[in-house]
Amino acid sequence: MELSILLGVVGPWQVLVILVIAVLLFGGKKIPELMKGVGQGMKEFKNAIKEDPETETKTETKKTIEKE
């Protein structure tokens, strides 16, 4: 709610203007590569969130004990 007040309502014309600016800045060939990178980043972020913190702690402790 607060975000929509600050940014206002984003309509189809605003989205179209943003897309045109993106094409002008990056070119048509570069945009799919950028979107692929964004998708991979989101996937890695979701996987990092889903990982169990207890599992990571046990693994790190095990590695520390093995080094000693």
Backbone as CSV, one residue per row, in Angstrom:
resi,resn,N_x,N_y,N_z,CA_x,CA_y,CA_z,C_x,C_y,C_z
1,MET,0.827,-1.188,0.000,0.000,0.000,0.000,0.871,1.252,0.000
2,GLU,1.855,1.294,0.904,2.719,2.464,0.992,3.558,2.629,-0.262
3,LEU,4.006,1.516,-0.819,4.824,1.575,-2.021,4.032,2.141,-3.196
4,SER,2.766,1.728,-3.310,1.956,2.237,-4.410,1.700,3.737,-4.258
5,ILE,1.651,4.212,-3.039,1.456,5.650,-2.827,2.702,6.414,-3.261
6,LEU,3.873,5.868,-2.922,5.112,6.545,-3.271,5.375,6.522,-4.776
7,LEU,5.130,5.372,-5.403,5.426,5.246,-6.823,4.255,5.626,-7.715
8,GLY,3.073,5.651,-7.180,1.909,5.893,-7.989,1.513,4.612,-8.710
9,VAL,0.502,4.693,-9.514,0.048,3.523,-10.256,0.848,3.426,-11.546
10,VAL,1.453,2.261,-11.763,2.226,2.050,-12.980,1.282,1.458,-14.013
11,GLY,1.031,2.219,-15.056,0.118,1.787,-16.103,0.870,1.227,-17.296
12,PRO,0.125,0.812,-18.305,0.756,0.216,-19.492,1.659,1.191,-20.242
13,TRP,1.341,2.481,-20.223,2.183,3.452,-20.925,3.542,3.602,-20.234
14,GLN,3.534,3.574,-18.923,4.799,3.685,-18.193,5.679,2.459,-18.444
15,VAL,5.066,1.294,-18.465,5.808,0.058,-18.738,6.383,0.101,-20.150
16,LEU,5.605,0.588,-21.105,6.061,0.689,-22.488,7.258,1.639,-22.593
17,VAL,7.192,2.757,-21.910,8.296,3.717,-21.940,9.556,3.091,-21.332
18,ILE,9.410,2.369,-20.232,10.556,1.710,-19.601,11.159,0.676,-20.543
19,LEU,10.329,-0.111,-21.215,10.825,-1.109,-22.161,11.562,-0.464,-23.328
20,VAL,11.038,0.628,-23.851,11.698,1.320,-24.959,13.058,1.853,-24.515
21,ILE,13.120,2.417,-23.334,14.397,2.928,-22.819,15.392,1.788,-22.630
22,ALA,14.923,0.639,-22.124,15.809,-0.515,-21.926,16.367,-1.004,-23.257
23,VAL,15.520,-1.055,-24.287,15.981,-1.500,-25.613,17.000,-0.508,-26.171
24,LEU,16.760,0.770,-25.990,17.706,1.770,-26.482,19.041,1.699,-25.749
25,LEU,19.009,1.461,-24.448,20.240,1.412,-23.668,21.053,0.142,-23.915
26,PHE,20.380,-0.993,-23.931,21.086,-2.267,-23.981,21.076,-2.933,-25.346
27,GLY,20.162,-2.579,-26.194,20.059,-3.232,-27.488,19.213,-4.494,-27.393
28,GLY,18.636,-4.893,-28.491,17.736,-6.042,-28.518,18.411,-7.365,-28.199
29,LYS,19.684,-7.507,-28.566,20.379,-8.779,-28.355,20.812,-8.958,-26.904
30,LYS,21.060,-7.885,-26.208,21.594,-7.961,-24.847,20.505,-8.232,-23.802
31,ILE,19.274,-7.844,-24.074,18.194,-7.974,-23.093,17.926,-9.429,-22.692
32,PRO,17.861,-10.394,-23.620,17.658,-11.785,-23.172,18.770,-12.282,-22.251
33,GLU,19.995,-11.860,-22.512,21.106,-12.247,-21.639,20.931,-11.648,-20.243
34,LEU,20.496,-10.392,-20.177,20.264,-9.747,-18.890,19.152,-10.453,-18.117
35,MET,18.077,-10.801,-18.800,16.962,-11.478,-18.145,17.378,-12.869,-17.661
36,LYS,18.223,-13.539,-18.430,18.719,-14.854,-18.025,19.530,-14.722,-16.737
37,GLY,20.367,-13.708,-16.672,21.158,-13.459,-15.472,20.292,-13.139,-14.273
38,VAL,19.246,-12.352,-14.480,18.325,-12.013,-13.396,17.615,-13.279,-12.909
39,GLY,17.190,-14.115,-13.839,16.515,-15.364,-13.469,17.419,-16.294,-12.680
40,GLN,18.668,-16.412,-13.097,19.618,-17.263,-12.380,19.887,-16.712,-10.985
41,GLY,19.996,-15.412,-10.880,20.217,-14.791,-9.579,19.049,-15.036,-8.632
42,MET,17.832,-14.921,-9.143,16.653,-15.178,-8.324,16.605,-16.637,-7.889
43,LYS,16.963,-17.537,-8.797,16.960,-18.972,-8.477,17.965,-19.275,-7.377
44,GLU,19.168,-18.715,-7.475,20.187,-18.928,-6.454,19.755,-18.339,-5.112
45,PHE,19.108,-17.193,-5.149,18.629,-16.557,-3.927,17.579,-17.424,-3.242
46,LYS,16.635,-17.950,-4.023,15.601,-18.819,-3.459,16.213,-20.082,-2.868
47,ASN,17.189,-20.664,-3.562,17.843,-21.864,-3.046,18.582,-21.572,-1.751
48,ALA,19.205,-20.418,-1.654,19.931,-20.055,-0.439,18.972,-19.869,0.734
49,ILE,17.805,-19.338,0.468,16.811,-19.142,1.524,16.261,-20.486,1.993
50,LYS,16.068,-21.421,1.066,15.481,-22.713,1.405,16.425,-23.614,2.196
51,GLU,17.730,-23.376,2.102,18.681,-24.222,2.810,18.478,-24.109,4.310
52,ASP,18.661,-25.233,4.983,18.462,-25.300,6.418,19.695,-24.768,7.133
53,PRO,19.553,-23.749,7.974,20.720,-23.182,8.665,21.416,-24.202,9.573
54,GLU,20.664,-25.136,10.168,21.264,-26.146,11.041,22.195,-27.053,10.253
55,THR,21.812,-27.395,9.031,22.640,-28.247,8.187,23.955,-27.549,7.878
56,GLU,23.894,-26.274,7.581,25.107,-25.521,7.279,26.021,-25.466,8.498
57,THR,25.463,-25.259,9.683,26.258,-25.175,10.897,26.946,-26.506,11.179
58,LYS,26.222,-27.605,11.012,26.795,-28.928,11.234,27.920,-29.200,10.244
59,THR,27.724,-28.816,8.994,28.737,-29.023,7.966,29.985,-28.203,8.275
60,GLU,29.808,-26.943,8.665,30.947,-26.088,8.986,31.684,-26.620,10.201
61,THR,30.970,-27.099,11.207,31.600,-27.662,12.405,32.387,-28.901,12.050
62,LYS,31.824,-29.730,11.201,32.484,-30.966,10.779,33.784,-30.648,10.039
63,LYS,33.755,-29.650,9.163,34.954,-29.258,8.422,36.023,-28.716,9.361
64,THR,35.607,-27.945,10.373,36.552,-27.382,11.330,37.229,-28.495,12.132
65,ILE,36.454,-29.492,12.540,36.997,-30.611,13.333,37.979,-31.412,12.473
66,GLU,37.640,-31.613,11.188,38.515,-32.379,10.297,39.848,-31.662,10.076
67,LYS,39.850,-30.337,10.050,41.076,-29.561,9.816,42.019,-29.659,11.014
68,GLU,41.452,-29.782,12.203,42.278,-29.845,13.415,42.870,-31.201,13.512
